[in-house]
Amino acid sequence: MATTPVSAALHPGLAAVTDRICRRSAAARASYLGQVAEWRAAGIQRARVSCTNLAHAFAAAEDDKPALRAMRFPNLGIVSSYNDMLSAHQPLQHYPALLKSAARKAGAVAQFAGGVPAMCDGVTQGQDGMELSLFSRDVIAMATAVALSHNVFDGVLALGVCDKIVPGLLIGALQFGHLPTIFVPGGPMTSGLSNSEKARVRQLYSEGKASREELLAAEMKSYHGPGTCTFYGTANSNQMLMEIMGLHLPGSAFVNPNTPLRDALTAAAAERCAAITSLGSEPIALADVIDDRAIVNGIVGLLATGGSTNHTLHLVAIARAAGVLIDWSDFDELSAVVPLLARVYPNGGADVNHFHAAGGMGLLIRELLQAGLLHADVRTVMGQGLAHYTREPFLQDGELRWRDAPAASRDTDVLRGCAAPFSADGGLKLLTGNLGRAVIKTSAVKPEHQSVTAPARVFDDQEELLAAFKRGELTQDFVAVIRFQGPRANGMPELHKLTPTLGILQDRGLHVALVTDGRMSGASGKIPAAIHVTPECLDGGPLARVRDGDLIRVDGQHGHLEALVDAVAWAARVPAAPRGPTSGSSLGRPLFAGFRSLASGAEQGAMSFGWPAPDTVAVTEAVS
């Protein structure tokens, strides 16, 4: 289907990081593949269950019963995050019917295996419910496993879009790595109010210069219809990842919902999934697709597009589910060699629809392949080689076809080639020092703001900082330290509510930065933010030793995160004690106590799963 573009030899920096990951992961990957091999050897899974089991599995299948009983036709399990409250997931309502019809035409059967929850960080941002957000990923992974645990499927069609949903679906599906899995996206909503205008009204509201009614009107013009939010946050970073890691049909990430092309791609996903089952013409299991090279390709895509910092957690967890061990040093070293090729809000004024129109994923992947910055020889759901993903879909007389992506960007303010990037590096850096390890996204931060040294102002949550701002207390340069926001403390809620306020202070001429063991949004913007500080405060992290007035250095250019305090006095300090939960109990927080108690550190993916979360930093140092 695809023509192979000219690919350069693999970049030595990419090769070195991949080799290190492969060596680091050897034992874990071998164990994972051994489990997959056992399931593969068992053959058609539903042939191994009892007659009573089978009768239950297709009692309501009506016309599909003969095909399911015959064992000659693939049975595809649909796992969906559909709900009709959230714009990104509402279009999924009609997918099962499309998938089932397409499967029958392809000589297969599709059954709705189960649903998974889908919460929206856009709705819970700054609210108590955000304390459940991160661990909803783990719930989704378990729900995916429950849906597939009936063990009567030959392939998986995963329907999900937003922040925690896609990582959760993939982590859950990787437990069934012997099955082929195709992700079926929903697409972004059409463009509404510009992102720059939306940000302007938010800042005016923070300053008391716009009313709540004016703010709501602006937000409704921005988030106005079915589909994903159009800024380049975690949801759209998810779609990029599924494409560059070979789990989508080519070019399907950013096609708008409820269009003929979107429906054609949805139907084609079922047809392709049937073809790559063990009963099909070209078996390709999920474990064949997600390996160390695919994970590296995902990191490269994240860096080249200025994607969400949330994936410094999620990609670690996804990789671990496949027996691949990565850490923030890998992100940092790859960022040094991967150029920034896209400017999509918050890294620019455009949205993902503009990115797609400028050439989109097909052009981006071809550019990276030609620069030797992607592994070209990976397996994908389309077959051998990432070259399939240098093409884009279109309809010709109602039939789905693919053609080469544009030879050059149609808008170089949004998407560029490797010869003239927006930046020579990917703008995601590792910070280290006596405050621990953290990540900072500098791609949206102007160079003059990337390094800040200023006195600390310590807060136990974002509401305390916002209250101080409203009282007029934040009039000098400072580094905001927001502590006890890690996964074990309160589920690591995003602190995006701080963005407008800190932006106002920076615009007033102050030098400000944020340091926290919590998260920022996938839409982290123009303020230097050292996030995901590990170890977290509740787990003995040194950030709990910081006091008001301590001089803090956040240096995104040289990778430093330090409290400039006398070493003897620093060592003698007693860490502050957590204040304890003050909110969220009425929204289910107690139900997630087990997740918090089991959570690994942020650099280990903030996972609550039962498998070991290795100290990948120590392993990295041992094999480097």
N, C-alpha and C positions, 0 to 999 in steps of 0.2 A: 504493500500500500504506500510506503514511504520511500522517497529517494534519499540516499545517504549524503548529507552535506560533507564538504571537506572539513575534516577535524584535525586540529593540530595535535602534536604529541602532548601527553598529559603534563600539565604544569608541575614542575618539581615540588612546589609547595603543597599542592593538592595530593600528589603521590605520597609525600612524606607523612602527611596527616592521616591519610587512608591506611598506609602501612602500619602506623602506630596503633590506630584503632583496631585493625585486624589482629595484630599481635596481642593487644590488651584483651580482646574479646574472644580469643581462641577457645578457651574452655567453656565459657557461657554460650557461645554460638554453637559449639559442637553438641552441648547438652540439648539446646533447643532443637537443632536439626535432627537429633536422635529421636526426640519425641514425635516430631513431624513424620519421620520415616516409619515409625511404628503404625501410625494412623494410615499412611499411604499404603502400606503393605496389606492392610486389612481390606482394601477394595471398597466397593460401594457400601456405604455405611448402613443404609436402611435394609440391606440384605442380611445384616447381622442381628437385627432386632427381632423379637418374637412376633408371631402373627397378631397377638393381642396388641402389642405396641403399634404395629403397622395400621391395624384397623382404627386405632385411636388417631393416628397421624393423618389419615385422609378420610375420616368419616364424613366430613362435610365438603369434600373436594368435588362432588358431583361429577361432571364430565371428565375431570382429570383422573378419576380413580383408575381406569384401565392403564393409563400411562404410568402412574406411580406404582401400580402393582407389577407391571411388566419388568421393571428394573433396567430397561434399556434406554430410558429417557432421563436426562438430567432433571433434578429437582432443585430449583434455586430458592434460597431463603431470603426474603426481603426483611431487612431490619431498618426501621424508619424512626426519625425524630419528629414526625409531623405533629404540629398543633396549629390551630388557626388564630392564636393570639399573636404570635411572633411572625413578623413579616417575612423573615428569611425561610421559615419552615412552612408557612401557609401554602406555597405552591406545591409542596409534596403531597397534598391531599389526593391529587389525581394520578400520581405516579404508579401506585400498585396496579390499577386497571391497565395502564399503558404497558407496564412491564409484563403482566400476565398475558396480555394479548400478543405481545412480541415474542414471548417465550414459546407460546403455542405454535406460532408461525415458524419458529426455529427448531421445532421438534423437541421442546422441553416443557417443563411445568414450573410455575413460580407460585410459592405460597408466602403469605405474610407471616413471617416467623415471630415477630415481636416488635414492640415499640420501646423506645428509650426516651428518658426525659430530656427536655431542651429548655434550659433557662437562659435568659438574655441578660448579659452584663449591661446592656444599654438601659434596661428597665431597673436593674438592681443597683446600678452604679451609685455609690455613696449612701446606700440604704442597708438596713440590717441583713437583708437577704443575700448580700454580696459575700457574707461569711460562709455561705454554702457553695459558692460558685466554683472554686477550684476543685473541691472534692466531688462536685457533680460529674467531673470527668471520670473519676473512679467508679461512681455509681453507673454511669453509662457503659463503661467497660464491662462491669459485672452484668448489667442488663443485656448487653450484646451476647455475652457468654450464655446467659440463661436462655435467650431466644434460640441460640444455636445448639444448646445442650440436648435437644431432642434427637440429634444425631441422625437425621433423616435427609440431610441436604448434601448436594454435590457442588454447590457454589453459593456465593453470598453477594447480594446487591445491597450496599450500604447507603442509606439515604440520610444525609446530614450536612450541615453547613457551618454553623457558628463555632464560637470560641472553644468550649470544652467538648463539644459534640463529636467533631471529626477525630480529635485525638482519642477520645473514649471509644468510639466505634472501632478505630484501627487497633487499639490495644486489645480490645475484646476479640476482634477477628483474628489477631495474631495467635491467640490460643487455639485457633482452628486453622493453623498455617498450612495444613494439607489441602485446604479448599481454595479455589480461586476466589478472589474478591475484587469487585469493581465498585468504586465510589461514584454515586450518581448525584451531581450537584444541582442546586436550585437556581443559581445565578443571582446577580445583583439587581436591585431595583433600578429603574431609570433615574437619570440625574435630576435632582431638584435644586434647592437653594445651594449656592456655591459654598464650599467648605470655609472659604475665607470670610464670607459674610456671616455664616453660622458662628464662627469663632469670635467675630467682632461683636455680635449681639450678646454672646455669653460673657465677654469681658465687660460690656456695658452694664449688664445685669449685676455682675459681681461688684461693680463700683456704685450700684444704686442709681445708675443713669438710664436704665430700661426697666419697664414693669414686667411682672410675671406674665401678663397677657401678651406683651410684645415678645418675650422670650419663648413662650409656648407657640406663638404663631410662627416664629422663625424655625423652631425645632420641627414643627409639623410640615413646613415646606421642605425641610431637608429629608426627614423620614416620612415619606408620603405614600408609599404603596408596597405591593408584594415584592419580596426579594431581600437580598442582603443589604445592609448599610453600605453606601458607596465609598466611604473612606477606606484606606488601606490599614485596617486593624487586624485583629487575630482572625476574624471570620474569613476575610479575603486572603490573608496569608495562608490559611488552611487550604483554600482552593488552589492557590499557587503550588503548595507543597504536594497535594495529591496529583497534580499534573506533572510536575518535574520529577516526582518519584515513580511515575508510571502507573498510577492507579485510576486515572480518569481515561475516558476516550480523549484523543488529542483535541485541543482547542475548546474544550467544553467548560472550562472554569468560569468564564465571565460572559456567557450568553444569557441575555435577560430572560426571566421566567415568562411563561404564558405566551410564547412565540412558537411558530411552526418549527424553527430550527431547534429550539430547546426540546420540544416534544420528540423530534426525530432523534436527537442524541439520547434521550431517555430510553426510547424503544431500542435503539442500537446497542445500548449497554446490556440489555437482557440477551440480545442475540449473541453478542460477543462473549458474555459470561457463559452461555450454554456451550459455545465452541471451545472454551478453554477448561472445561471440566474434564475429569478422567474419562467420561463417556463421550467427550467431544473429539474434534479433529486435532486439537493442539493443546494438550494439557499444560496449564501454567498455574501452579499453586501460589498462594500469597507468600509463602516462605521463599519461593524462587525470586520474587520481586523485591521484597524488603530485606536487603543485606547491608553490609557496611558501605558499599558503594552508593546504594540508593540513599542511605542516610546522609552521606557526605554531599550528594547532589542536592538533598533537601536543604542542608545548611548553606550551600552555595546560593541556591535560589533565594533563601531568606535574606542573605547579605546583599546580593545583587539588586534586590528590589526594595531594600530598606524595610523589611517586614517586622512583624510583631515581636517584641521582647518576650512575650509569653512563651514563645517557642524555645527559649533557653531552658524552660521547664518541660514543655510538652514533647519536644523532639528527644530529649533525654529519656523520658518515660516510654515513648514509642520504641526507641532503639532498644531499650532494656527488655521490652516485651519480646523482641526478636533475638535476644541474646547478643546485642551489640552495645558496647560500653563507650559512651562519649562523655566529655565534660567541657567546661567553659574554656579551657585552654585550646581545645579544638576549634571552637567558634572564633576565638581570638586570633589564632594563627591563620585560619582561613580568611578572616576579615582583612588581614594584612595584604592578601594577594588577590582578593576578589573585588573588582571595581563596582561602584554603585551606578547602575544603568537606568534606574527609574526614579522619577520624582512624582509620587502620588501622596496626597494628603494623609498624614501631617508632614510629610517630607517635601511637599510642594502644594500647588494650588489645585491640581487635577484630581479627578476621582478614577475609580477602576474602569469605568466605561470609557474614559478618555485613553487610559492605558491600553485597553483592548482594541480601541479604534486605531491607535497609533501603530499597532503591529502585534501587541499582546504577547502571550506566552510563546507562540511559535517563533517570533523574531528573537525574543530574549534567549530562548534555549539554543537556537542556531548560533547566535553570537557567542554564547558561553562555550558551546562545543568547538567552534572555530578557534577559540582562544585556549583550548585545552583545559578549561576550567570545569568541565563536567565529565563524569565517566560515561563514555558513549556506548560501552559494550554491556550495559545492564539489561536484565530481562524486564519487560513491562507487560501489562495486560494485552498489549498489541503485538507482542512477540519480542524478538531479540533486537536490542538497540534502541537508544533514545532518539534516533533520527526520526522515528514516527511522529515525534512531538514538535517537529519543525514545520508542521502543516496545520492548516486551519479548516474547519468544516464549513460547508455551504450547501444550499439546496439547489438542485438543478431539475426542473420539471417535477418538483415534489420529492425527489430522491436525494438522500444524504450522500454527499461527496466530500473529498478532501483535496486541497490544493496547497502549494507552497505558501508559507507566510510571506508577507511583503519583504522585498529585498532590502529595503531601508525604512527607517522610522518615518511615519507620516507626521510626526510632531516631536521634534527633538527637545522641546521643553518638557516632555513627559517621558520619553523612552529614547535611549541612545544605544549605540554600539560600543564595543570595547575599545575602539580606536579613539573615541572622544567621550569618555564617561563623565558623569557629574562629579565623581570623586574617584581617586585611585584606589581607595579602600572601601570596605563595606560598612563602615561606621558603627560597628558593634565591637566593644572592647571589654576586656577583662580588667578589673581593678583589684589590686592587692595591697595589703599593708596591715597595720596593727588593728584595723577594724574588721578584718576578714577578707573574704572574696565577694565581689559583686560584679554586675554587668552594667554598662552604660551604653545607651544608644546615642551616638553623636551625629548621625546622618541628618537630623532635623535641627541640630543646634549650631548656631553660627560659631566660627572658630574663636571669636573673642569671648564667648561664653562657656567654652568647653572646659576651662580650668578655673576653679574658684577656691580661694583660701579665705575663710571668714570665721567669726565666732559661731559656736553652735547655739541654736535655740531648740530645746528638747521638748517633744510632745509625745503623749501616749496614744493619740489618734489624730486623724485629720481634722476632726471637729474643733480640737483645741487650737490648732493653727488658724483655722478660719475665724474662730472667735477672737483671737489676738489681732488678726487683720482688721476685723470690724471695730475693735476698740482703738485702732490707730497706733498699735504698739510696734509694728514692723516698719521701721523707718530707717534702719541701718542695714548694711551688708550682713548677711547671715547664711548659715547652712542649716536648713531645717532637718532635724533628726526625728523621724517618726519611728518609734520603737514598738516592740511586741506586736508586730504585724505579720509574723512568719506563719508557716503552715501549722505548726504545733500550737501556736498561741491562739489564733482565731480563724484559721483557714485561709490566711493570706489574701484578704480582699484587695481589689485594685484601689488605688488612691488617686484615681483620675480626677476626682472632685477638686484636687489641689491645683490642677493645671491652670485654670483661668486666673486664680489668685496669684500664683507665683509668676505667671506671665505678666500680670499688671505691675507687680513690683519690679520685674526685670525691665519692663518698658519705662518705668519711672527712673531708671538709671542705677538701680541697686544691683550689686553682684549677689545673686542668690543661687542656691543649689539644694537638692534634696538627697538625703541619705536614709535608707529604710531597709528593713528586712522584709518589707511587704512588696507588693507589685504595683506597677503603674499599668495603665491601659495599653492595649496593642496600638493605641493612637498616641502614645507618648510623644510629646512635641518639643518645644524650643528651650525648655529648661533642662540644664544638666542634672541628671538623676541617677545616682548610684543605687540600684535596686537589687532585690533578692539577696541582700547581705547575708552571708553564710559563714559560720553558724549563726542561727537566729538568736535573738535575745533570750527567749525562753529556754533555749538549749545551751546556755552558757556562753553565748556569743559576746564578744568584746564591745559591741555597740551599746550594750546595757551599762557600760562604765562611763559613757560620755555624760558630761555635766554642762549646764548652761555656761557659756563663755569659753569653753575649750576651743582652741583654734583647730579647725578641721580643714584638711586639704582634699578636694575632689579634683583630680587631674585626669580628665578624659583624653588628653593628648599623650601622656606618658604612662598612664595606667596605675596611678597611685590613689590609695584611699587610706588616709592616715589622720589620727588624732595627734597633733603636735604638742604632746604633753611629756613631761619628764618621765623617762622610762621607769625609774624607781617608784615615783608617785603613781604612775599608771598601774604598775603591777600590784601595788598595795590597795588599790581601790576595790571596794565591795560593789559588785554589780547591783543595779537597781532591781527591785522586786516587781513582778507584774502586778498591775492593778486589779486584775481579775475581770471576768466578763461583765459588761455593764449593759449589753443590749443583745438582741437577736434571739432570746430564748423563746419568744412567742412565735418565731418563724422557723422552728425546727432545729435550732442550734444544738440542743442536747442529743439529737439523733446522730450527730456527726462527731460525737466525742471520741468514738473508737477510731475514726479516720485521723483525727488530730493526734491521738496518742501514738499511732503507728507511723505517722508521716516521716519520710526521710527528708534530708535537707534539700534546699532548692536546687543545688547543683546536681543532686542525685534524682531530680525529677519531682520532688515533693510527692512521692508515691506512698500510698497506704497499703500496697499489695503485699502478699505473703512472701514473695521471693526476696532474696537478700538484696539490699541496696548497697553495693560495694563502695568503698572509699576510692572513687575514681581518681581523685587528685593524687593520692599516694601511689596508685597504680601507674598513673601517667609519669610521675617522677622516677619510678622504678625502671620503666622501659624506655624513657627518652634518652 
